[in-house]
């Protein structure tokens, strides 16, 4: 089947490559616990496939609407444990402060969850500086967040132009369904 988009099958050898993967991890929480892990489970096929192929997987996501401000109640650190549990793998939480160093220490096959993209005012504005800051962490970009793909944000639209871009398994399935 000929497609207008590239998928994980078109990536080639990803061993040791830093792959920024945009997922939708905006999950409901109550009393500090994830109450519905559907979105976490939906991220599994793409994240685990890339990790199993030796990529350094760096998950980007938003959580809530912090309006460009750091808000501890909307930190993805709150989701890391549940994500780790769903994946059955260790997940390293990475704050934007010190992200370069944290990513440089990661090994092929490891998974990192980077802090909420919406902590930056430039995320929702698709600001070129925010795109560049995110892009420097990766070699390749995968959009697997179909539910956020309609927004021209730095982590959805901007990165797709800054790095070689591919559709994740979730995105691929949704686009194929639309095509039918």
Secondary structure as UniProt FT lines:
FT   HELIX           8..10
FT   TURN            15..16
FT   STRAND          18..22
FT   STRAND          29..30
FT   TURN            31..32
FT   STRAND          33..34
FT   HELIX           38..52
FT   TURN            53..54
FT   STRAND          56..60
FT   TURN            67..68
FT   HELIX           72..74
FT   HELIX           77..87
FT   STRAND          91..94
FT   TURN            97..98
FT   HELIX           99..104
FT   TURN            108..109
FT   STRAND          111..114
FT   HELIX           117..119
FT   HELIX           121..125
FT   HELIX           128..135
FT   TURN            136..137
FT   STRAND          140..143
FT   HELIX           146..148
FT   TURN            149..150
FT   HELIX           154..158
FT   HELIX           159..162
FT   STRAND          164..167
FT   HELIX           169..179
//
